[in-house]
């Protein structure tokens, strides 16, 4: 029976496929005890299953390259840490050895106990980690019975699920899954960001999908509008084929934009920089004609390893990025690692009650001066090979900027005494992602050389809404009057002080938001290379002066609906 469901479009694209429904994971295992003489064999089987899962995850981790290694690897390593958690392992052993429970039932009891601990926490980030526990326990349970524990899809399928972990995205795409529909999630979650980089259509927050879609149903999925048609009729299929032809034409037109300027209809030049974290990203950005690298994340050098990278290793990595852009500017962000990211080196505190508000970004760097000094030396040495700009994350006050400037001066002096060649001028910028920094910007704007708006965290902190919390997907949105006014104020303050300002969060990567950002006066965007051509096309269809004339109406908007109406009529 034909019906239409509506969610939120999270990754553009259209697809026609057969539904594959995955119900929420739960271990429904009755209590089962084993005789004392069977304990050793049961434990051996359980330990073998855990070792098998470790090996599978290690093999998957080794198959990842480039941006996927950074995005997906973090989640795989989080699961690997859970597998090595003494509380999980010792608890399982005790349940089998002391209480003579079967391995299956011990897994269920440990899952329920650990999930209960996380669900009782006040912090939404830790509550959301129950999904990781379910995935790890599910893998062990499958290995215990020698079943394939990896989620598998088949060519032409649309996965319908409560949620999909980032670690599963690349596998599903490679297996031929054509789209994903989830009942929860947010368009700005890690999974959604990864889906966009993979060009995999994704609809989130389709709340009735698991109730109304059955295995084998034919589905048309529109990852742009968030519309899902179940059992489409002849008219739906004709429209879908027409949309496919239109998308193919659009892709051909986008390909022709690779070397075209990013210029509005009325002749205003806009600079598109690329976000990057690997050599592959840098090469793609250069090929697409990016104005430079607007955000190079250095975390990949520090995560998924047991020892810190030394100065020479960091220097080689930064030098290669600079040379890869062939004298186009490269903005390198200093380390932004906190307890919310997988860190085996001991840098981040393990038991922070709220990692989003904890020791991360510039706070961590200033608390670990040796770490900061090593990174600054490597960055300054790389400046001899091209145009480097240093970007400091999570700044909240002027004092932090002055401390970093003092560290740069000390590192510069030491390097020159050692005989190293470094650039005469290495601009220093700050990320505005904390509301306090946005409000205090007039007090320190002339202490920095440029500004980058990190909208992912800025929206999260302004709205007190975790962007990865499955239940808060509709609340986490940049279409909030407070967000628009903060963006307007930061851009205005930066321009008055003659400081370049860019947006480097997911807002910059969404073509639909380009008119909004142009209306606020933004002319520098930094985004993932995978969306650069779409954003370039959208900007080329805009009239900058016309959008500027409508900026006052944008800032006066009182709610999300008014902002959506503004966007709907923002033809530029």
Buried (B, 14 or more C-beta within 10 A) or exposed (E): EEEEBBBBBBBBBBBBBBBBBBEEBEBEBEEEEBEEEBBEEBBEBBBEBBEBBBEBBEEBBEEBEBBBBBBBBBBBBBBBBBBEEEEBBEBBBEBBBEEBBBBBBBBBBBBBBBBEEBEEEEBBBBBBBBBBBBBBBBBBBBBBEEEEBBBEBEEEBBBBBBBBBBBBBBBBBEBEBBBBBBBBBBBBBBBBBBBBBBBBBBBBBBBEBBEBBEEEBBBBBBBBBBBBBBBBEEEBBEBBEEBEEEBEEEEEEBEEBEEEEBBBBEEBEBBBBBBBBBBBBBBBBBEBBBBBBBBBBBBBBBBBEEEBBEBEEBBEBBBEBBBBBEEBBBBBBBBBBBBBBBBBBEBBBEEBEBBBEBBBBBBBBBEBEEBBBBBBBBBBBBBBBBBBBBBBBBBBBBEBBEBBBEBBEBBBEBBEEEEBEBBEEBBBBBBBBBBEBBEBBEEBBEEBBBBBBBBBBBBBBBBEBBBBBBBBBBBBBBBBBEBBBBBBBBBBBBBEBEBBBBBBBBBBBBBBBBBBBBBBBBBBBBBBBBBBBBBBBBBBBBBBEBBBEBBEEBBEBEEBEBBEEBBEEBEB
